[in-house]
Amino acid sequence: MTTMMKLVHELLETVEVPTACLQRINESLLKDYKLSFGGFLTVYPKEVEAYYVNRLAKRPFVDENAQCMLDPKTNDEIRELQSGRFGKLYMHRKGLGGMDICLSDSDSYVLCCTIKAAEVNGEECWSPLKVRNAVLDAILTHDGLLPDRENRLKLMDRINGKNAVSVLNPRETPLTGEVYHQRRRGLRRRDKMALLPLRSFMDLWNKNLQMGNVQKINLYMSIHPGEDVLDVLRRNQFRYIPAEIRARYKIDRKVKLYV
């Protein structure tokens, strides 16, 4: 049994609030796995968000922001695309466009992670739509087809189909380092599930990560409280000390970042 499958089964058996289990799944996806298509396309996730719907679990859990919960007219159809398809992709039928890796091995529950950012064939993509389009266009180009709207839609249907293949594979070398967890962004429904920290990433200091510098500093310091905030700023090439950071960490106005 793979590491990911073990984590999924732990989630199904938990009687606690499943946040920690979902975070471990996110972490493993970031550190241990890649998405690969033949020998021509490799996707390394850089930011992921977990979604879980399981009314039959020992501790039932229903995330109203899962795509299979957004519209009664299409919920059943989308549920079939998000459940019982471990390791396969789901191309979003709702919203602004995106791509999930499905991690459910049974039709009785939905579990998937939206790939919010990724390195696709060596190029960083920092939005769900850019990730999806980069994947679609790489496949279409490989197949000798134009990456236009019509061909993208046909390919999305093919990827969502019953004959799709699993694309989840172990990384050659697992990553090490800190994984950060925050609330998911851009959710339609603001219920209690929307407050859960199920958005996960590692590359905190990447300038393309959609998070303000002050928030990045505070997040880092919350996990590394013993470090000197000035050293953190210098190490990450900040040019000045933000006013909010001076106030929060009681840094005298006379203190300079660089002498």
C-alpha positions, 0 to 999 in steps of 0.5 A: 500500500502506498504512503498516500493510500495509507493516509487516506485510510487513516482519514476514513477511520478517524473519529476526530475532526479530520483537519490534521489527516487532510493536512497530512495528505496535502503534505504528502502530495507536496513532498512525496508525489508528482503527476506524470503523463508518459515521458512528456509531462511532469507536474510537481504540485507547489500549492494544494487545497483539500476537499472531502465529503463523506457522510458514511465515515466514522466521523461524517464530514461534508465540505459544502465547497467541494465541487460536487456540493455546489449545484443540485443540478450537477452534483451527482454528475460531478461526484462521479468524477471526484469519487472512486478515481484514486490517482486520476485527474478531475478537470473542473466543471464549475468555477473559473477553471482548475484541476484536482487530483482525486484520492478517493478509492470508493464511490462512497466518498469524495476526496480530492486536492485542487492543484492551486500552483505547480511546476509544469515541465519546469515552468512555475504556474501560480493559479489553478487555471494556469496549471490546468491550461499548461497541462492541457496544452502540453498534452495537446501539443504532444498529440499534434493538436492545436491548444485551442478552446475546442480541443481543450474541452474535448481533452477535459472530457477525455481526462474526466472519462472512465478510461482515464489513467492514474497519473499520481506517482512517487517523486524521484527524491522526496522533498524535505522542509516546512509545510505551511497550512492556511485557510483556503481562498475564494470559497463560495460558501462561508460555513465553518468548513471554510475556516479550516486550514486546508490550503498547503504550500512549502515555498513561502518566500516565492514572490508569486505566492498569493500572500502579502509579505507581512503575512508571510513573516508572521506565518514564518515566525509563528512556526519559528518563534525562536528566530530573530525577525531581523535575521529572517528579513535579511535572509529573504532580502527584504529592503526595509522593515515593514511598519506592521512588523516594527509594531508587532515585534517592538523594533525601535524606529532607530533600528536599521535592517542594514548598516 
